[in-house]
């Protein structure tokens, strides 16, 4: 079984901070629309 990506993996791949990934995944305010799009891709 493949290893699931971590928040750190997502942050590195999308070029944003770990905090930004957390905000996007938990639907919290504080992340721009552009960063939300980058993380979700």
Phi and psi restraints in degrees (range 20) as a CNS / XPLOR table:
assign (resid 1 and name C) (resid 2 and name N)
       (resid 2 and name CA) (resid 2 and name C) 1.0 -74.2 20.0 2
assign (resid 2 and name N) (resid 2 and name CA)
       (resid 2 and name C) (resid 3 and name N) 1.0 147.4 20.0 2
assign (resid 2 and name C) (resid 3 and name N)
       (resid 3 and name CA) (resid 3 and name C) 1.0 -73.4 20.0 2
assign (resid 3 and name N) (resid 3 and name CA)
       (resid 3 and name C) (resid 4 and name N) 1.0 134.4 20.0 2
assign (resid 3 and name C) (resid 4 and name N)
       (resid 4 and name CA) (resid 4 and name C) 1.0 -73.6 20.0 2
assign (resid 4 and name N) (resid 4 and name CA)
       (resid 4 and name C) (resid 5 and name N) 1.0 142.4 20.0 2
assign (resid 4 and name C) (resid 5 and name N)
       (resid 5 and name CA) (resid 5 and name C) 1.0 -68.7 20.0 2
assign (resid 5 and name N) (resid 5 and name CA)
       (resid 5 and name C) (resid 6 and name N) 1.0 144.5 20.0 2
assign (resid 5 and name C) (resid 6 and name N)
       (resid 6 and name CA) (resid 6 and name C) 1.0 -92.8 20.0 2
assign (resid 6 and name N) (resid 6 and name CA)
       (resid 6 and name C) (resid 7 and name N) 1.0 171.4 20.0 2
assign (resid 6 and name C) (resid 7 and name N)
       (resid 7 and name CA) (resid 7 and name C) 1.0 -60.4 20.0 2
assign (resid 7 and name N) (resid 7 and name CA)
       (resid 7 and name C) (resid 8 and name N) 1.0 -37.8 20.0 2
assign (resid 7 and name C) (resid 8 and name N)
       (resid 8 and name CA) (resid 8 and name C) 1.0 -63.3 20.0 2
assign (resid 8 and name N) (resid 8 and name CA)
       (resid 8 and name C) (resid 9 and name N) 1.0 -42.0 20.0 2
assign (resid 8 and name C) (resid 9 and name N)
       (resid 9 and name CA) (resid 9 and name C) 1.0 -60.3 20.0 2
assign (resid 9 and name N) (resid 9 and name CA)
       (resid 9 and name C) (resid 10 and name N) 1.0 -44.5 20.0 2
assign (resid 9 and name C) (resid 10 and name N)
       (resid 10 and name CA) (resid 10 and name C) 1.0 -64.0 20.0 2
assign (resid 10 and name N) (resid 10 and name CA)
       (resid 10 and name C) (resid 11 and name N) 1.0 -40.8 20.0 2
assign (resid 10 and name C) (resid 11 and name N)
       (resid 11 and name CA) (resid 11 and name C) 1.0 -63.2 20.0 2
assign (resid 11 and name N) (resid 11 and name CA)
       (resid 11 and name C) (resid 12 and name N) 1.0 -45.0 20.0 2
assign (resid 11 and name C) (resid 12 and name N)
       (resid 12 and name CA) (resid 12 and name C) 1.0 -63.3 20.0 2
assign (resid 12 and name N) (resid 12 and name CA)
       (resid 12 and name C) (resid 13 and name N) 1.0 -44.1 20.0 2
assign (resid 12 and name C) (resid 13 and name N)
       (resid 13 and name CA) (resid 13 and name C) 1.0 -67.2 20.0 2
assign (resid 13 and name N) (resid 13 and name CA)
       (resid 13 and name C) (resid 14 and name N) 1.0 -33.8 20.0 2
assign (resid 13 and name C) (resid 14 and name N)
       (resid 14 and name CA) (resid 14 and name C) 1.0 -96.4 20.0 2
assign (resid 14 and name N) (resid 14 and name CA)
       (resid 14 and name C) (resid 15 and name N) 1.0 -8.2 20.0 2
assign (resid 14 and name C) (resid 15 and name N)
       (resid 15 and name CA) (resid 15 and name C) 1.0 76.5 20.0 2
assign (resid 15 and name N) (resid 15 and name CA)
       (resid 15 and name C) (resid 16 and name N) 1.0 28.5 20.0 2
assign (resid 15 and name C) (resid 16 and name N)
       (resid 16 and name CA) (resid 16 and name C) 1.0 -126.3 20.0 2
assign (resid 16 and name N) (resid 16 and name CA)
       (resid 16 and name C) (resid 17 and name N) 1.0 175.3 20.0 2
assign (resid 16 and name C) (resid 17 and name N)
       (resid 17 and name CA) (resid 17 and name C) 1.0 -79.9 20.0 2
assign (resid 17 and name N) (resid 17 and name CA)
       (resid 17 and name C) (resid 18 and name N) 1.0 163.3 20.0 2
assign (resid 17 and name C) (resid 18 and name N)
       (resid 18 and name CA) (resid 18 and name C) 1.0 -61.3 20.0 2
assign (resid 18 and name N) (resid 18 and name CA)
       (resid 18 and name C) (resid 19 and name N) 1.0 -38.5 20.0 2
assign (resid 18 and name C) (resid 19 and name N)
       (resid 19 and name CA) (resid 19 and name C) 1.0 -62.1 20.0 2
assign (resid 19 and name N) (resid 19 and name CA)
       (resid 19 and name C) (resid 20 and name N) 1.0 -39.5 20.0 2
assign (resid 19 and name C) (resid 20 and name N)
       (resid 20 and name CA) (resid 20 and name C) 1.0 -65.3 20.0 2
assign (resid 20 and name N) (resid 20 and name CA)
       (resid 20 and name C) (resid 21 and name N) 1.0 -42.4 20.0 2
assign (resid 20 and name C) (resid 21 and name N)
       (resid 21 and name CA) (resid 21 and name C) 1.0 -61.0 20.0 2
assign (resid 21 and name N) (resid 21 and name CA)
       (resid 21 and name C) (resid 22 and name N) 1.0 -43.2 20.0 2
assign (resid 21 and name C) (resid 22 and name N)
       (resid 22 and name CA) (resid 22 and name C) 1.0 -60.1 20.0 2
assign (resid 22 and name N) (resid 22 and name CA)
       (resid 22 and name C) (resid 23 and name N) 1.0 -44.2 20.0 2
assign (resid 22 and name C) (resid 23 and name N)
       (resid 23 and name CA) (resid 23 and name C) 1.0 -61.3 20.0 2
assign (resid 23 and name N) (resid 23 and name CA)
       (resid 23 and name C) (resid 24 and name N) 1.0 -42.7 20.0 2
assign (resid 23 and name C) (resid 24 and name N)
       (resid 24 and name CA) (resid 24 and name C) 1.0 -66.7 20.0 2
assign (resid 24 and name N) (resid 24 and name CA)
       (resid 24 and name C) (resid 25 and name N) 1.0 -48.8 20.0 2
assign (resid 24 and name C) (resid 25 and name N)
       (resid 25 and name CA) (resid 25 and name C) 1.0 -65.8 20.0 2
assign (resid 25 and name N) (resid 25 and name CA)
       (resid 25 and name C) (resid 26 and name N) 1.0 -30.2 20.0 2
assign (resid 25 and name C) (resid 26 and name N)
       (resid 26 and name CA) (resid 26 and name C) 1.0 -100.6 20.0 2
assign (resid 26 and name N) (resid 26 and name CA)
       (resid 26 and name C) (resid 27 and name N) 1.0 10.0 20.0 2
assign (resid 26 and name C) (resid 27 and name N)
       (resid 27 and name CA) (resid 27 and name C) 1.0 54.2 20.0 2
assign (resid 27 and name N) (resid 27 and name CA)
       (resid 27 and name C) (resid 28 and name N) 1.0 44.9 20.0 2
assign (resid 27 and name C) (resid 28 and name N)
       (resid 28 and name CA) (resid 28 and name C) 1.0 -98.5 20.0 2
assign (resid 28 and name N) (resid 28 and name CA)
       (resid 28 and name C) (resid 29 and name N) 1.0 154.9 20.0 2
assign (resid 28 and name C) (resid 29 and name N)
       (resid 29 and name CA) (resid 29 and name C) 1.0 -71.1 20.0 2
assign (resid 29 and name N) (resid 29 and name CA)
       (resid 29 and name C) (resid 30 and name N) 1.0 160.9 20.0 2
assign (resid 29 and name C) (resid 30 and name N)
       (resid 30 and name CA) (resid 30 and name C) 1.0 114.6 20.0 2
assign (resid 30 and name N) (resid 30 and name CA)
       (resid 30 and name C) (resid 31 and name N) 1.0 -4.9 20.0 2
assign (resid 30 and name C) (resid 31 and name N)
       (resid 31 and name CA) (resid 31 and name C) 1.0 -112.8 20.0 2
assign (resid 31 and name N) (resid 31 and name CA)
       (resid 31 and name C) (resid 32 and name N) 1.0 133.4 20.0 2
assign (resid 31 and name C) (resid 32 and name N)
       (resid 32 and name CA) (resid 32 and name C) 1.0 -68.9 20.0 2
assign (resid 32 and name N) (resid 32 and name CA)
       (resid 32 and name C) (resid 33 and name N) 1.0 162.2 20.0 2
assign (resid 32 and name C) (resid 33 and name N)
       (resid 33 and name CA) (resid 33 and name C) 1.0 -61.6 20.0 2
assign (resid 33 and name N) (resid 33 and name CA)
       (resid 33 and name C) (resid 34 and name N) 1.0 -37.3 20.0 2
assign (resid 33 and name C) (resid 34 and name N)
       (resid 34 and name CA) (resid 34 and name C) 1.0 -64.6 20.0 2
assign (resid 34 and name N) (resid 34 and name CA)
       (resid 34 and name C) (resid 35 and name N) 1.0 -43.9 20.0 2
assign (resid 34 and name C) (resid 35 and name N)
       (resid 35 and name CA) (resid 35 and name C) 1.0 -68.0 20.0 2
assign (resid 35 and name N) (resid 35 and name CA)
       (resid 35 and name C) (resid 36 and name N) 1.0 -36.9 20.0 2
assign (resid 35 and name C) (resid 36 and name N)
       (resid 36 and name CA) (resid 36 and name C) 1.0 -59.4 20.0 2
assign (resid 36 and name N) (resid 36 and name CA)
       (resid 36 and name C) (resid 37 and name N) 1.0 -43.5 20.0 2
assign (resid 36 and name C) (resid 37 and name N)
       (resid 37 and name CA) (resid 37 and name C) 1.0 -63.6 20.0 2
assign (resid 37 and name N) (resid 37 and name CA)
       (resid 37 and name C) (resid 38 and name N) 1.0 -43.2 20.0 2
assign (resid 37 and name C) (resid 38 and name N)
       (resid 38 and name CA) (resid 38 and name C) 1.0 -60.9 20.0 2
assign (resid 38 and name N) (resid 38 and name CA)
       (resid 38 and name C) (resid 39 and name N) 1.0 -43.0 20.0 2
assign (resid 38 and name C) (resid 39 and name N)
       (resid 39 and name CA) (resid 39 and name C) 1.0 -68.4 20.0 2
assign (resid 39 and name N) (resid 39 and name CA)
       (resid 39 and name C) (resid 40 and name N) 1.0 -41.9 20.0 2
assign (resid 39 and name C) (resid 40 and name N)
       (resid 40 and name CA) (resid 40 and name C) 1.0 -71.4 20.0 2
assign (resid 40 and name N) (resid 40 and name CA)
       (resid 40 and name C) (resid 41 and name N) 1.0 -21.4 20.0 2
